Amino acid sequence: MSEEGYGGLLTNRPLQDNELFQVRIDKLLDKYSTSLGIGVTRQDLKTTDYTAWMMCGTKMLYNNQLYESGSVTKKDYGPNLRKL
């Protein structure tokens, strides 16, 4: 990846009710100034533009802030993913 912000990785199917998912990080790159984000979305990714999927129906932990539909809802929430 030569640019930041285009490394989204999503499941190939919807999560089931009460299903948990696990993220494993094998390697971090110093090349980018931004952090890793981990989250879930209600969007149907077959019909949603990649750049718009974070803005509606998405919860994401980015750095150490929790975002809901593109807005910060909690600061200092958990570990800072940038420091992993």
N, C-alpha and C positions, 0 to 999 in steps of 0.2 A: 504494500500500500504506500503510495507516494504522498498522499494527502491525509490530514487528520479529519475525523468525523465521518468516515465512510466505512467503518469496520464493524457494522452491526452484524450480529449473529443471532439467528432466531430458530426456534424448533420447526420441524416440518409438520407439526400437528398441534392442535390446541391442548393445553393442560387440562386434566380432569379435575373435578372438584376435589379440594384438599390434597391435590398432588403437589409434592415438593420437587424442586429441581436443584441441582448442584452445579456449581461453576468451578472448574479447575483451571488454574493459571500456570502454564508451564514456563513462560518466559515473558518478561516485560522489556519493552524497548525504550531506550533513552531518547530516541529520535524525535518523539512527539512531546509537546508541552502539556497536552491535556491528559486527563485521567481516564481510567477504565470506568465504564458505566455498566451496571447490572440492573435489569428490570423486566417487567412484564407489560403486555399490552392487550387490549380487547379488540384491536383492529384486525380485520381480515386482510392479511398481507398479500393476498392474491389480487385485491382491488385497491390497495392503498399505495400511494407514491412513497418511496423510501424516505424522502426528506420530511414527509408530513406525519409519519407514524408515531413520532414522539409527542406530538402536540395534543392529542385527544385520546383519552382512555388508556393512558400509559402511566405506570408508576416506575420510577427509576432511581437508584442510588448512584450518585455521581460525585466523585471526591468523597465528602462526608455529608452531603446534603440530599434530602429526599425530595424528588420532584414528582408532581402529579399533574398530568396534562400540560407539561412544559413550564410549570411555575414551582418555585421552591416552597415547600410546605413545612419542612423541618430542617433546621441547621444543626451542625454538630451531631448528626445522627449516625452512630456507629463509627467504625474505624474509617480513616481516610484511605480510600482505595488507591490514591496516588502514592501512598507510603508503603504499599505492599512490597 
